[in-house]
């Protein structure tokens, strides 16, 4: 039920310790004041998009949300009952920037008490944590050598994760993948009643979009032949998403096959790899894109051979748009790919030869791709893949009734 509240104009506040006292008066007492802590807002990242959609959903119900971050990229936010506070981005290394930001958030909370504090990164003192990233400790055990546990990076991330999931702590956790429940319970003894699994939260596809027109426009943009097989890899964090694996797989395909890479990340290393493989002219780095649905409709296969992926929202987006998927089994949402029949899940441990072979077979079989397109769309029409943010705010409202206003971690 919507809550009556005083409306406020959208604004971005540049905050620092010298200005905190003068700014404290602009916050309006409303039904619930929520503070969302986010390291960086970059418009093409999955976690920032989740943060913004959660804030907008909470604001639509009459709550006031302040997104506290150190970086805001893209256009200024325009949403009633949502403010953005910038705390600065000091430090020469990621570790120093993280440490400084944590200190700033603690100071900010002391002067701006909130009814509920939601974190999008691991830190002490949260009322709730949005677990978009996979379990750090489990990832270390699976991918890192034993000596990694002696590094400062390991100690820093391990300490932060324990502050959220450790047994006896009170932070409520919003999970995006049910398989994480057993992982956290086993590693940290996390009480299962603190772990709440959300449905996915993709946007519904537009049924009016012309598939053939999108296919033609994408190929015109890339200046590729109309019948050239086109593969899509989408997502920021090219290394984690397995772009190196995708490039090797492309090199094993027919010479007229092209790869689109849509995402916000440094590409120099992968451009060099493409040159060494002799495929540079067939790899198109598009940067972050706001028209991902059009790119999906214009492609033949989505490839996602990730090294680590808590969920893989892009897999669901591809399915509901009728784009066949090839994904590694480590992706949390690979289960949806299997259940839908809209794609293929690679066996673990990962085999490059298997990826090359599966991709070649799928690109050469148009009838199979057509069957997968139909299956993915049907799955999207029959499953709840859309209500993540509504359900999350339902839970935040219930958490807010059980906690005192937070003034310090």
VOGU-3710 file (C-alpha; in Angstrom, 3 decimals, decimal comma):
1> xxxxxxxxxx> 0,000/0,000/0,000  1,545/3,355/-0,989  2,661/5,511/1,923  1,781/9,203/2,169  4,894/11,295/2,098  6,242/14,732/1,351  7,787/14,844/-2,107  11,263/16,220/-2,682  13,005/17,378/-5,837  15,715/15,089/-7,239
11> xxxxxxxxxx> 19,250/16,222/-6,561  22,855/15,078/-6,451  24,757/16,209/-3,389  28,528/16,510/-3,439  29,385/15,635/0,144  32,541/15,823/2,225  33,193/16,083/5,971  33,285/19,899/5,800  29,815/20,075/4,242  28,036/17,331/6,163
21> xxxxxxxxxx> 26,673/19,565/8,917  25,225/22,133/6,523  23,626/19,445/4,366  21,981/17,532/7,188  18,969/19,841/7,187  17,866/18,945/3,632  16,814/15,400/4,498  13,078/15,161/5,027  11,471/12,905/7,604  9,353/10,451/5,660
31> xxxxxxxxxx> 7,735/7,019/6,071  11,136/5,352/5,922  14,578/6,744/5,221  16,757/4,209/3,436  20,469/4,531/2,751  21,913/2,456/-0,107  25,713/2,102/-0,082  27,220/1,462/-3,521  30,924/1,617/-4,402  30,510/3,013/-7,900
41> xxxxxxxxxx> 27,583/3,757/-10,166  28,387/2,889/-13,766  25,319/2,739/-16,001  26,214/-0,525/-17,746  27,004/-2,577/-14,644  24,471/-5,081/-13,348  24,799/-4,177/-9,669  24,406/-0,407/-10,194  21,305/-1,038/-12,287  19,870/-3,197/-9,509
51> xxxxxxxxxx> 20,635/-0,463/-6,982  18,872/2,172/-9,053  15,823/0,013/-9,758  15,504/-0,853/-6,061  15,728/2,826/-5,170  13,086/3,733/-7,723  10,765/0,974/-6,521  11,154/2,055/-2,885  10,618/5,702/-3,817  7,455/4,824/-5,754
61> xxxxxxxxxx> 6,050/3,484/-2,481  6,763/6,742/-0,675  10,090/5,932/0,988  13,050/8,279/0,722  16,250/6,702/-0,578  19,743/8,145/-0,483  22,283/6,376/-2,677  25,699/6,923/-1,120  28,535/6,282/-3,550  32,013/7,460/-4,410
71> xxxxxxxxxx> 31,553/7,603/-8,210  28,539/8,473/-10,358  28,965/7,991/-14,104  26,433/8,950/-16,730  23,549/11,390/-16,595  22,377/12,884/-13,282  19,627/10,973/-11,552  16,108/12,315/-11,983  13,759/10,578/-9,577  11,556/11,929/-6,828
81> xxxxxxxxxx> 12,416/10,791/-3,300  15,862/9,580/-4,425  19,054/11,524/-3,698  22,655/10,728/-4,542  25,482/11,604/-2,153  29,025/11,570/-3,518  31,648/10,935/-0,863  34,729/11,195/-3,039  37,130/8,679/-4,525  40,471/9,227/-2,793
91> xxxxxxxxxx> 43,329/6,738/-2,823  45,916/5,444/-5,279  44,867/1,789/-5,046  41,549/-0,028/-4,906  42,329/-1,074/-1,343  42,936/2,503/-0,207  39,848/3,771/-2,029  37,730/1,048/-0,427  39,149/1,808/3,017  38,557/5,538/2,634
101> xxxxxxxxxx> 35,017/5,011/1,375  34,203/2,758/4,326  35,423/5,432/6,738  33,339/8,054/4,942  30,165/5,974/5,046  30,579/5,489/8,788  31,013/9,238/9,285  28,060/10,005/7,015  25,753/7,654/8,924  26,616/9,306/12,216
111> xxxxxxxxxx> 25,198/12,599/10,956  22,437/11,153/8,731  20,674/8,331/10,619  18,656/5,966/8,431  15,781/3,637/9,187  17,426/0,959/7,067  20,897/0,601/5,545  21,319/-1,603/2,481  24,776/-2,412/1,175  25,762/-3,390/-2,340
121> xxxxxxxxxx> 29,227/-4,262/-1,125  30,303/-6,156/1,984  30,896/-4,011/5,063  30,127/-4,093/8,808  26,954/-2,671/10,267  24,492/-3,272/7,433  20,833/-3,988/8,070  20,658/-5,754/4,695  23,062/-6,786/1,954  22,250/-7,283/-1,743
131> xxxxxxxxxx> 24,417/-10,272/-2,690  25,004/-9,656/-6,384  28,550/-11,055/-6,175  29,325/-14,739/-5,515  30,759/-15,932/-2,230  34,336/-14,651/-2,117  35,678/-17,477/0,028  34,125/-20,144/-2,205  35,585/-18,445/-5,278  39,034/-18,384/-3,674
141> xxxxxxxxxx> 38,828/-22,077/-2,816  37,801/-22,938/-6,366  40,076/-20,678/-8,423  43,030/-19,422/-6,359  46,269/-21,121/-5,225  46,794/-21,654/-1,507  49,331/-18,838/-1,224  46,628/-16,325/-2,145  45,265/-16,665/1,400  48,366/-14,891/2,692
151> xxxxxxxxxx> 47,754/-11,731/0,653  46,359/-8,447/1,962  43,632/-8,594/-0,686  42,405/-11,924/0,659  42,439/-10,756/4,273  40,570/-7,566/3,384  37,795/-9,253/1,405  37,536/-12,191/3,781  37,103/-9,892/6,781  34,401/-7,888/4,986
161> xxxxxxxxxx> 32,511/-11,035/3,981  32,597/-12,411/7,524  31,159/-9,110/8,790  28,032/-9,830/6,740  27,681/-13,608/6,770  29,368/-14,600/10,011  27,263/-16,626/12,445  25,545/-14,427/14,995  25,532/-11,266/12,882  22,212/-9,590/12,176
171> xxxxxxxxxx> 22,537/-8,569/8,538  19,678/-9,809/6,368  20,899/-11,064/2,993  19,114/-10,788/-0,353  20,366/-13,610/-2,571  19,962/-13,921/-6,319  20,941/-17,583/-6,558  19,470/-20,301/-4,286  22,639/-22,374/-4,531  24,405/-19,759/-2,403
181> xxxxxxxxxx> 22,353/-20,719/0,670  24,268/-23,944/1,249  27,561/-22,252/0,402  27,259/-19,553/3,060  25,771/-21,925/5,624  28,695/-24,316/5,162  31,507/-21,745/5,111  30,275/-19,224/7,696  27,487/-21,013/9,536  25,100/-18,318/8,326
191> xxxxxxxxxx> 21,643/-18,758/9,796  19,330/-19,781/6,972  16,562/-17,505/8,201  18,800/-14,546/7,307  19,136/-15,674/3,673  16,306/-14,602/1,366  16,270/-15,725/-2,269  14,855/-13,266/-4,793  13,453/-14,064/-8,246  15,346/-12,601/-11,210
201> xxxxxxxxxx> 14,616/-9,024/-12,201  15,002/-8,553/-15,930  12,752/-6,277/-17,960  10,045/-7,836/-20,066  10,793/-7,911/-23,802  8,868/-5,666/-26,134  6,563/-7,935/-28,171  6,282/-5,305/-30,928  9,966/-5,322/-31,892  10,679/-6,413/-35,470
211> xxxxxxxxxx> 13,264/-9,219/-35,277  14,321/-9,005/-38,930  14,633/-5,227/-38,858  16,879/-5,452/-35,783  18,999/-8,125/-37,427  19,467/-5,989/-40,521  20,247/-2,785/-38,584  22,890/-4,482/-36,443  24,670/-5,879/-39,482  24,523/-2,507/-41,193
221> xxxxxxxxxx> 26,080/-0,903/-38,119  28,916/-3,428/-38,131  29,225/-3,435/-41,933  29,020/-7,226/-42,041  27,311/-9,361/-44,719  23,604/-10,074/-44,032  24,243/-13,808/-43,791  27,402/-13,601/-41,636  27,050/-15,566/-38,354  27,089/-13,102/-35,472
231> xxxxxxxxxx> 28,012/-13,966/-31,874  27,356/-11,653/-28,926  29,236/-11,419/-25,628  27,687/-8,887/-23,257  28,794/-7,744/-19,828  31,307/-5,540/-18,074  34,372/-7,269/-16,663  35,711/-8,954/-19,788  38,144/-11,241/-17,983  35,527/-12,635/-15,598
241> xxxxxxxxxx> 33,017/-13,071/-18,429  35,489/-15,233/-20,351  36,165/-12,973/-23,322  39,560/-14,628/-23,804  37,775/-17,974/-24,181  35,268/-16,438/-26,598  38,055/-15,075/-28,804  39,704/-18,491/-29,038  36,330/-20,004/-29,912  35,791/-17,387/-32,631
251> xxxxxxxxxx> 39,157/-18,232/-34,171  37,967/-21,849/-34,518  34,857/-20,872/-36,531  34,286/-20,127/-40,203  36,114/-17,062/-41,492  32,903/-15,065/-41,998  31,836/-15,359/-38,319  31,898/-12,138/-36,269  31,857/-11,384/-32,532  30,262/-8,341/-30,882
261> xxxxxxxxxx> 31,549/-7,384/-27,432  29,170/-5,086/-25,550  30,342/-3,900/-22,149  32,297/-1,304/-20,233  35,851/-2,432/-19,581  39,432/-2,014/-20,781  39,807/-3,824/-24,085  43,507/-3,397/-24,960  44,581/-6,845/-23,773  41,793/-8,526/-25,716
271> xxxxxxxxxx> 42,410/-6,471/-28,861  45,990/-7,713/-28,744  44,796/-11,295/-28,283  42,464/-10,934/-31,288  45,355/-9,634/-33,396  47,545/-12,580/-32,413  44,713/-14,970/-33,303  44,258/-13,270/-36,684  40,628/-12,322/-36,021  40,912/-8,616/-35,152
281> xxxxxxxxxx> 38,803/-7,518/-38,116  35,986/-9,836/-36,985  35,807/-8,611/-33,378  33,711/-5,501/-32,697  34,186/-3,749/-29,340  31,031/-1,682/-28,876  31,517/-0,344/-25,345  28,615/-0,054/-22,940  25,315/-0,118/-24,779  21,792/0,919/-23,868
291> xxxxxxxxxx> 20,308/-1,009/-26,825  21,296/-4,494/-25,723  17,881/-5,892/-26,673  18,438/-4,790/-30,284  21,882/-6,393/-30,321  20,375/-9,629/-29,043  17,674/-9,627/-31,696  20,356/-9,068/-34,321  22,636/-11,905/-33,161  22,680/-15,649/-33,735
301> xxxxxxxxxx> 24,176/-16,843/-30,411  25,008/-15,350/-27,025  28,280/-16,710/-25,675  29,030/-16,466/-21,939  31,947/-18,736/-20,965  32,440/-17,018/-17,602  35,095/-17,987/-15,071  32,836/-16,890/-12,215  29,271/-15,585/-12,320  26,898/-15,412/-9,376
311> xxxxxxxxxx> 23,858/-15,170/-11,630  24,246/-14,050/-15,233  21,264/-11,798/-15,869  22,278/-11,491/-19,508  21,490/-15,199/-19,968  17,850/-14,602/-19,045  17,660/-11,490/-21,198  18,899/-13,525/-24,152  16,406/-16,333/-23,520  13,347/-14,084/-23,407
321> xxxxxxxxxx> 14,511/-12,308/-26,573  14,846/-15,626/-28,363  18,640/-15,652/-28,579  20,234/-19,114/-28,124  22,758/-19,209/-25,288  26,033/-21,025/-24,660  27,149/-20,533/-21,050  29,551/-22,060/-18,574  28,054/-24,098/-15,759  29,460/-21,763/-13,078
331> xxxxxxxxxx> 26,801/-19,169/-13,931  24,067/-19,154/-11,324  21,364/-18,715/-13,965  22,703/-21,566/-16,098  19,934/-23,604/-14,465  17,402/-21,479/-16,364  19,226/-22,156/-19,629  18,916/-25,894/-18,992  15,314/-25,740/-17,847  14,201/-23,615/-20,786
341> xxxxxxxxxx> 15,814/-25,570/-23,583  16,871/-22,203/-24,966  20,592/-22,896/-24,973  23,533/-25,044/-23,949  25,435/-25,262/-20,672  29,084/-26,282/-20,901  30,310/-29,054/-18,636  32,726/-28,365/-15,788  35,670/-28,345/-15,636  35,677/-25,994/-18,604
351> xxxxxxxxxx> 37,083/-27,309/-21,886  38,002/-24,882/-24,666  37,641/-27,664/-27,232  34,116/-28,342/-26,000  33,174/-24,667/-26,347  34,655/-24,508/-29,860  32,777/-27,626/-30,918  29,428/-26,664/-29,350  29,550/-23,189/-30,867  30,387/-24,527/-34,323
361> xxxxxxxxxx> 27,569/-27,068/-34,176  25,010/-24,457/-33,099  26,045/-21,865/-35,685  25,758/-24,439/-38,453  22,283/-25,674/-37,427  19,657/-22,994/-38,108  16,794/-25,371/-37,302  18,202/-26,035/-33,852  18,626/-22,320/-33,201  15,019/-21,716/-34,250
371> xxxxxxxxxx> 13,833/-24,364/-31,788  15,889/-22,738/-29,030  14,496/-19,296/-29,855  10,958/-20,558/-29,419  11,843/-22,394/-26,212  13,497/-19,346/-24,641  10,583/-17,072/-25,407  8,078/-19,605/-24,096  10,088/-19,932/-20,888  10,073/-16,176/-20,429
381> xxxxxxxxxx> 6,318/-16,102/-20,815  5,733/-18,848/-18,240  8,244/-18,009/-15,480  8,658/-15,160/-13,001  11,915/-13,668/-14,216  10,876/-10,087/-13,552  9,847/-9,309/-9,950  13,224/-9,155/-8,159  13,075/-5,485/-7,225  9,462/-5,490/-6,093
391> xxxxxxxxxx> 10,087/-8,519/-3,887  13,303/-7,005/-2,545  11,533/-3,839/-1,418  8,815/-5,982/0,203  11,589/-7,558/2,278  13,281/-4,230/3,036  9,990/-2,903/4,358  9,668/-5,912/6,642  13,279/-5,527/7,806  12,719/-1,840/8,488
401> xxxxxxxxx> 9,970/-2,620/10,935  12,401/-4,720/12,983  15,418/-2,416/13,241  16,174/0,853/15,005  17,419/3,820/12,906  21,078/3,251/12,136  23,492/6,019/13,057  26,727/4,007/12,927  27,950/0,628/11,666
//
